[in-house]
Amino acid sequence: MKEGYLDFDAYIRQGEPDKREKASIWRTAIGLQAVDGLQTSEYLRETALKHIEGDIDIDEARQLINTYYQSKTQHNATDNDMQEADKVSANITKILSSQTLDFSAKGYIALHRRIFEGVFKHAGKVRDYNITKKEWVLDGDTVHYLNWEDLHRALDYDIEQERQFIYKGLTTDQLIKHIAHFVSNIWQIHAFGEGNTRTTAVFAILYLRDLGYKVENDMFAQHSWYFRNALVRANYRNAVEGIDYAPEYLERFFRNLLLGEQWDLHNRYLHIHPTDEWRVQPNLGVNVAVNVAEQLTERQFVIYSTIKGNVAVNTKFLSEQLHLNRKTIQRDLLVLRDKNFIQWIGSAKTGHWEVIQ
């Protein structure tokens, strides 16, 4: 289990809805720092727990983090990186705690400023130089990022095209491919000198929420490095080496995120020259789904799948979603519980059902 996860696990699994949401957001904000190899401090986690408990609000938490680094008299080699991770985590937590989204090029640039406020002097400033980055998954080669002179035009174009896109009538596969393609294009622009992946991830979470999806933030927390490398593979090709764009890895990330699939999201699958062991990326949920379906009636399997795909589910929710009476739902829930497929979390009045992983 990753560092810092134990701090929030109890809140996410058994906490009250407000605390659960705060803990999930903090864990995502902290997890996203891994894309640049950063780790947060113990002080940040202690401050986050105070916020989750309701002892302080998010602005007070951010102020405590700022004061902590201003008052430090002794510094070591890792302090700058840890300060960045702490401040950015607190900033992302504030952003994800809001339900607002400015879906425009200016809004995307402003998001970078809000994420890296107090960290980068160039926060919210589009780069005015070209960049390359050596990538492990590309054997040291680089993605061809957009020319700096075209950045504003490209952001305007891609976001405006997405604004006009109609999702109605798409199959699930088409929807996933489209979302992955849009997020990939925004990232490939690489509008900023630093912080592009974290900005893209936060923008994607906010946008998917705006589209109506119940986004499990934990996917970004647990697999932020995979998310970045999948973006790299989606935007890289080398005709001489016989390597083409590979968006399927990013699509599998979104399939896990939005559809509850269980693709094995390890970075070694993404290398352009994987070993035989890592050449085929498996969907770990296939055998699990078949095993579950064989033991349940069709209605019970639908109930099980609905619980699996939502954060907090009770009898009333299931009845409204599936158009079944509560007594029928309750009988099937008891069957699922007795077969150890689901469990009740929390108190009798305010708790909810969860799938047993």
DAGI-V326583 format. One record per residue. NEAR is the number of other C-alpha atoms within 12 Angstrom. D_FIRST is the distance of its C-alpha to the first C-alpha in Angstrom with 1 decimal. Layout:
near	d_first
NEAR	D_FIRST
NEAR	D_FIRST
This chain:
near	d_first
11	0.0
18	3.8
20	6.6
29	8.5
26	6.6
16	7.8
26	11.1
35	11.7
24	10.3
20	13.6
28	15.8
32	14.6
30	15.0
26	18.0
25	19.4
24	22.8
24	23.2
19	23.7
27	20.8
30	18.5
33	19.9
37	19.5
42	15.9
40	15.2
41	17.4
49	15.9
44	12.4
43	14.2
47	16.4
47	13.8
43	11.9
44	15.4
43	16.0
34	14.0
32	17.1
25	19.1
20	16.7
29	16.6
31	14.4
38	15.4
29	16.8
20	16.2
26	19.5
38	18.3
32	15.6
23	18.3
35	20.7
44	18.5
34	18.3
25	22.1
32	22.6
34	20.5
24	22.7
19	25.8
16	27.0
18	27.4
22	27.7
32	25.9
22	28.9
20	28.8
33	25.1
33	26.1
21	29.1
26	27.2
35	24.9
27	28.2
20	30.0
24	27.3
26	27.7
16	31.4
11	31.9
14	29.9
10	32.5
11	30.5
15	28.5
11	26.5
9	25.7
16	22.4
22	23.8
21	25.1
24	21.9
30	20.0
35	22.9
35	22.8
40	19.1
45	19.8
46	23.1
45	22.0
46	19.0
49	21.6
43	24.2
44	22.0
38	21.2
31	24.9
35	25.7
36	23.4
31	24.7
20	28.1
18	29.4
19	31.8
25	32.0
20	34.8
27	34.8
26	37.0
30	36.9
23	37.7
23	34.8
39	32.4
34	33.7
26	33.6
39	30.0
40	29.2
30	31.4
32	29.5
42	26.1
35	27.2
28	29.9
28	30.2
29	28.1
24	30.3
15	34.1
23	34.2
27	32.0
29	33.7
29	36.0
34	36.3
27	36.4
18	39.9
18	39.2
21	37.8
21	34.4
19	32.8
19	29.3
15	28.5
22	25.6
22	23.6
29	23.7
32	27.5
19	28.2
15	29.1
20	31.1
22	30.9
33	31.1
25	34.5
31	33.9
29	36.8
22	39.7
25	39.6
17	43.0
20	41.8
31	38.7
27	40.2
21	42.2
25	39.2
33	37.1
24	40.1
20	40.8
27	37.3
30	36.6
18	40.1
19	40.0
25	36.8
19	38.5
13	41.4
17	39.3
14	39.9
19	37.0
11	39.3
10	40.0
14	37.1
11	35.4
17	31.6
19	31.5
17	33.8
24	31.9
29	28.6
26	30.5
26	32.2
34	29.3
36	27.5
29	30.8
35	31.4
42	28.0
41	28.4
36	31.9
41	31.0
42	28.3
36	30.8
40	33.3
43	31.0
43	33.2
40	31.8
29	31.5
30	27.8
40	25.2
39	26.2
38	22.9
43	21.6
42	25.0
40	25.1
43	21.7
44	22.9
39	26.3
36	25.1
39	23.2
32	26.4
30	28.6
30	26.9
22	27.1
19	30.7
23	31.3
13	30.3
20	26.9
22	24.2
33	21.4
34	17.8
41	16.6
33	12.9
34	14.0
38	14.8
36	11.7
31	9.4
35	12.3
36	14.5
33	15.2
37	16.1
42	18.3
41	20.1
41	20.8
43	22.0
45	24.3
43	25.5
39	26.4
37	28.1
35	30.4
32	31.2
21	34.0
19	36.1
9	39.3
7	40.2
13	37.0
12	37.2
17	34.0
18	34.2
24	32.1
28	29.1
31	28.1
33	26.6
39	23.1
41	23.1
35	24.8
38	22.1
41	19.5
44	22.0
32	22.7
31	19.1
35	19.3
32	22.8
27	23.6
28	20.4
26	20.6
26	17.8
30	18.5
24	16.1
36	15.1
31	14.7
30	16.7
25	18.7
30	20.6
38	21.9
32	23.7
31	27.5
21	28.0
19	25.2
13	25.5
11	26.7
13	23.3
18	21.9
16	25.2
20	24.6
24	21.7
19	21.4
21	21.1
17	18.9
20	20.4
16	24.0
15	24.2
18	22.3
22	24.8
13	27.7
13	26.7
26	26.4
22	29.6
13	31.6
19	31.0
24	32.0
15	35.0
14	35.0
23	34.9
31	32.0
28	30.0
26	30.9
42	29.7
38	26.4
30	25.9
30	26.9
33	24.3
31	21.6
26	22.7
26	23.0
29	21.0
33	23.3
32	26.0
32	28.8
32	32.1
22	34.1
23	31.8
33	32.0
23	35.7
16	36.3
19	34.2
22	35.5
17	39.0
21	39.0
17	40.3
19	38.0
15	39.3
20	38.4
31	34.9
22	34.5
18	35.8
29	33.3
36	30.4
22	31.3
23	31.5
32	28.0
23	26.7
15	28.7
18	27.3
19	23.7
31	23.0
30	22.6
28	22.1
28	23.6
27	21.4
23	23.2
14	26.9
11	29.8
13	31.2
18	28.4
21	25.5
30	24.6
39	23.7
31	20.3
30	19.7
21	17.8
12	15.1
